[in-house]
């Protein structure tokens, strides 16, 4: 299901491949995790993202509880999907709340993932419901599987 996802190239060249491998294998304080694909992101990355595909489209699910849909910005450039926005906590009067303890990540966020080739960006759609934003990125028609009917000849 995720076989066609690729790593996001950060543009940084690590000259020691053994060091890069060691860092990617779980060292908690590494910038390499930020450049890795979605399966290797740090626990506190926000928002959490699931990506799947069907014959018709790539589906990206962004788990953004507490984020107003108007505060989300989703863009695609080339084969890179970028999601950014801001999550705030306000009290019942619409004022920013004072926190004595805060375990939920707040503030601005930005995530980027690479997508497979052949996405029809012009037909992309995004829907937000109950804290989950689904982005549907249809595949171009020429890349969709096509069934060829077999005609019986007598």
CORZI-V362148 format. One line per field, one symbol per residue. ss: DSSP state (2 for helix, 1 for strand, 0 for the rest). Layout:
BEGIN
ss: ???
END
This chain:
BEGIN
ss: 0000000000000000222222220000000222200222000000011111100011111110000022201111100111111110010000010000000000111111110000102220111110011111111022200000000000
END
